[in-house]
Amino acid sequence: MTMDYATHYDVGDRKRDGGINEDSVAVSVFEQGHRAGFRGYDRDDADGDETGESGEEGREADERRDGPDAGDADAASDESTPDDRRDEPADGDGADRDRDNRSAAVFALADGAGGHDAGDAASYIATTAVCEHLAGTVVGAARSDPEGFDVTVDEPLAAPPRAADLESAVAEAVVAAHREVLAYAADAGEQAHATVVAGVCVGGRCHYGWVGDSRAYVVNAARDEILPLTTDHAVVQRLREAGEIDDVEALVHPRGNEITRALGGSGRADPETATVDVETATVPLYREDVLLVTSDGLLDAQTEAAKLYEWYVDAGRDDEMAAVVRDRAVTDGEIREAVLSAPSLDDAAERLVDLANDRGGKDNLSTILLHDGTLPPTPTDPPARAAGAEQSVEDRETLVEHD
């Protein structure tokens, strides 16, 4: 398999006795091989001596361990600008074609809103509905590029979709899931809400959308960095943007569980016509990237957040107390370290769950991690990918669905 992925989910230590996990995850990978096939990652230790493994198991472990780190970050450079990339077909942007395997994936992660009747049902419906709607889209996008295998096929193959088309498809799938959750809530006479992050990875790019405060990141080994790909639809995010709180306060703010946008509702809205605002974006992916999608249980794990917030404010927001807050909360830097230091994606997923539970395990936690070792290496000067980075309108846009 050219695309490696892992999922993990946990109810959280605080809910261990009697609580339920209202998170849901779904991943569907389309794997296409042709001719010689993919020959594997470069690896320095093929016999698995570093981990004490040997034989085929050791080779498999090394292959996964070296996947995100394989290749030289300076070995290739993408000279195209973000604007150029936006105008190119989504699965034909000049990426490496020196292999005869490729993968495409659909993913969805949803966090059922706690305190409502059917958050678990809402998250289940959201992830399954999104993947059902997008599975054919991602296979069609991969299939529409036979030149990727140096094959010429005339009609009736469709032209490769552009980034904007795939972003629209993601938004439409999320809106469809929203309507299904509303229909369920109306039939059941319950409230059902969920956040969602969903997308498709095809042709070396990720096209994704989100509603609520679940998050997506790219963790890049070549640059030793973590980049947030989403911004929370949440009260705390609004307070940060307004300059009313700083980044340290945001880690432990008492209103950290309040979101401003979600799928579903009480069922009073018409499931046939209801809509929800879906924020979307597209980013290139590279060989050294791990795409991480997570519910807010990873970031909102600290059970003493309110106390830490009070201490920080009472201390005049000084640096010493800021260090205490960062040490007890889960930070992006710790997430980056957990992913990059893990020998495999499975281990990384487990480390993230352990990290959240070590800090209190306040809420349910779910993660999806994806990595594709056949992609081109990270260029020396990659385009801006972090949410909020200065980008052209063509490179990053928000789609709002209206009837």
Secondary structure, 3 states (H helix, E strand, C coil): CCEEEEEEEECCHHHCCCCCCCEEEEEEEEEEECCCCCCCCCCCCCCCHHHCCCHHHHHHHHHHHHCCCCCCCCCCCCCCCHHHHHHCECCCCCCCCCCCEEEEEEEEEEEECCCCCCHHHHHHHHHHHHHHHHHHHHHHHHHCCHHHHCCCCCCCCCCCCEHHHHHHHHHHHHHHHHHHHHHHHHHHCCCEEEEEEEEEEECCEEEEEEECCCEEEEEECCCCEEEECCCCCEHHHHHHHCCCCCHHHHHHCCCCCCECCCEEECCCCCCCCCCCEEEEEEEECCCCEEEEEECCCCCCCCCCHHHHHHHHHHCCCCHHHHHHHHHHCCCHHHHHHHHHHCCCHHHHHHHHHHHHHHCCCCCCEEEEEEEECCCCCCCCCCCCCCCCCCCCCCCCCCEECCC
